[in-house]
Amino acid sequence: MDPELLSEARIWFRQAESNYKFLSVARKSESYDLVCFLSQQVAEEALKAYLFCQGKEETSTHVITELCQIASKYDEGFLQLKNEIETLNYFNIVVNHSNPVECAIPGTLFGQADAEKAIATAKEVLDFVRDKLPFNPADTPVADN
């Protein structure tokens, strides 16, 4: 395995874990739109970490179902995961690409139930990918700035 790609994978997975830890803070503050958006980010970062481990250098899409489809070329288990994470794509599109002049602002579109579902789905992706990585994320050192 290319050491640079492995290093990149470690960085992406570490970021996914960092964002996941913050979800509880956002939920407590009732920032449900942020919870939903960051949950999508957790899934995207974890999936990209897996793809870097497979030697896939170009992963510019932010559509996590597409990332799952790509990952399924290496492990068919990602096809099942793909079916379970569609909602996170929706959250990303609404929060990231809504025009508040044309519709409600994203902060008013999501509730606690959406946030809880998003967090559960993000955890599912994080756990699924963690089990597929060729390294133990807990052994990944934090980079110095």
C-alpha positions as CSV (number, residue, x, y, z in Angstrom):
1,M,0.0,0.0,0.0
2,D,1.2,3.5,-0.9
3,P,2.4,5.1,2.4
4,E,1.1,8.5,1.3
5,L,-2.4,7.2,0.6
6,L,-2.4,5.3,3.9
7,S,-1.4,8.6,5.6
8,E,-4.2,10.4,3.8
9,A,-6.7,7.7,4.9
10,R,-5.6,8.1,8.5
11,I,-6.2,11.9,8.3
12,W,-9.7,11.5,6.7
13,F,-10.8,8.9,9.3
14,R,-9.4,11.0,12.2
15,Q,-11.5,13.9,10.9
16,A,-14.6,11.8,10.6
17,E,-14.1,10.7,14.3
18,S,-13.5,14.3,15.3
19,N,-16.7,15.5,13.6
20,Y,-18.7,12.6,15.1
21,K,-17.6,13.6,18.6
22,F,-18.9,17.1,18.0
23,L,-22.4,15.9,17.0
24,S,-23.4,15.5,20.7
25,V,-22.5,19.2,21.3
26,A,-24.5,20.4,18.3
27,R,-27.5,18.2,19.3
28,K,-27.5,19.6,22.9
29,S,-27.5,23.1,21.5
30,E,-30.5,22.1,19.3
31,S,-28.5,23.0,16.1
32,Y,-30.3,20.2,14.2
33,D,-29.3,21.4,10.8
34,L,-25.7,21.3,11.8
35,V,-26.1,17.8,13.2
36,C,-27.6,16.6,10.0
37,F,-24.9,18.3,7.9
38,L,-22.0,17.1,10.0
39,S,-23.4,13.6,10.1
40,Q,-23.1,13.6,6.3
41,Q,-19.6,14.9,6.6
42,V,-18.7,12.0,9.0
43,A,-19.9,9.5,6.5
44,E,-18.1,11.2,3.6
45,E,-14.8,11.4,5.4
46,A,-15.0,7.8,6.6
47,L,-15.8,6.6,3.1
48,K,-13.0,8.6,1.6
49,A,-10.6,7.1,4.2
50,Y,-11.6,3.6,3.0
51,L,-11.1,4.6,-0.6
52,F,-7.7,6.0,0.0
53,C,-6.8,2.6,1.6
54,Q,-7.9,0.9,-1.6
55,G,-5.4,3.1,-3.6
56,K,-8.2,5.4,-4.9
57,E,-6.6,8.9,-5.1
58,E,-9.4,10.8,-6.7
59,T,-12.5,11.1,-4.5
60,S,-13.7,14.5,-5.2
61,T,-17.5,13.7,-5.0
62,H,-19.4,14.7,-2.0
63,V,-22.3,12.3,-2.8
64,I,-21.9,9.5,-0.3
65,T,-24.0,7.1,-2.2
66,E,-21.6,7.5,-5.1
67,L,-18.7,6.9,-2.7
68,C,-20.4,3.7,-1.5
69,Q,-20.8,2.6,-5.1
70,I,-17.1,3.1,-5.7
71,A,-16.2,1.3,-2.5
72,S,-18.4,-1.6,-3.4
73,K,-15.9,-2.5,-6.2
74,Y,-13.6,-3.5,-3.3
75,D,-16.2,-4.8,-0.9
76,E,-19.8,-5.6,-1.8
77,G,-20.9,-4.8,1.8
78,F,-20.9,-1.2,0.8
79,L,-23.9,-1.8,-1.4
80,Q,-26.1,-2.5,1.6
81,L,-24.6,0.5,3.4
82,K,-25.4,2.6,0.3
83,N,-29.1,1.8,0.7
84,E,-29.1,2.9,4.3
85,I,-27.4,6.3,4.0
86,E,-29.4,8.1,1.3
87,T,-31.0,10.5,3.8
88,L,-27.6,11.9,4.6
89,N,-27.2,13.0,1.0
90,Y,-30.4,14.9,1.3
91,F,-29.2,16.7,4.5
92,N,-26.0,17.8,2.7
93,I,-27.9,19.2,-0.3
94,V,-30.5,21.1,1.8
95,V,-28.1,22.6,4.3
96,N,-25.3,23.3,1.8
97,H,-27.2,24.3,-1.3
98,S,-30.5,25.9,-0.1
99,N,-31.3,29.5,-1.0
100,P,-32.8,31.0,2.1
101,V,-34.6,33.6,-0.1
102,E,-36.5,30.9,-2.0
103,C,-37.3,28.6,0.9
104,A,-37.0,28.3,4.7
105,I,-33.5,28.6,6.1
106,P,-31.9,25.2,6.7
107,G,-31.9,25.9,10.5
108,T,-35.7,25.7,10.5
109,L,-36.1,22.6,8.4
110,F,-34.8,19.9,10.7
111,G,-35.9,18.6,14.1
112,Q,-34.7,16.4,16.8
113,A,-35.9,13.2,15.1
114,D,-33.9,14.2,12.0
115,A,-30.8,14.8,14.1
116,E,-31.1,11.5,16.0
117,K,-31.5,9.6,12.7
118,A,-28.5,11.4,11.2
119,I,-26.3,10.6,14.2
120,A,-27.3,7.0,14.2
121,T,-26.5,6.7,10.5
122,A,-23.2,8.5,10.8
123,K,-22.2,6.1,13.6
124,E,-23.3,3.1,11.4
125,V,-21.0,4.3,8.6
126,L,-18.1,5.1,11.0
127,D,-18.3,1.7,12.6
128,F,-18.7,-0.1,9.3
129,V,-15.7,1.6,7.8
130,R,-13.6,1.3,10.9
131,D,-13.9,-2.5,10.7
132,K,-12.7,-2.4,7.0
133,L,-9.5,-0.3,7.6
134,P,-6.1,-1.9,7.4
135,F,-5.0,0.1,10.5
136,N,-6.3,0.7,14.0
137,P,-7.6,4.3,14.0
138,A,-6.8,4.5,17.8
139,D,-3.1,4.1,16.9
140,T,-3.2,7.1,14.5
141,P,-1.0,9.9,15.9
142,V,-2.3,13.4,15.8
143,A,-0.3,15.5,13.4
144,D,1.7,18.4,14.7
145,N,0.8,21.8,13.3
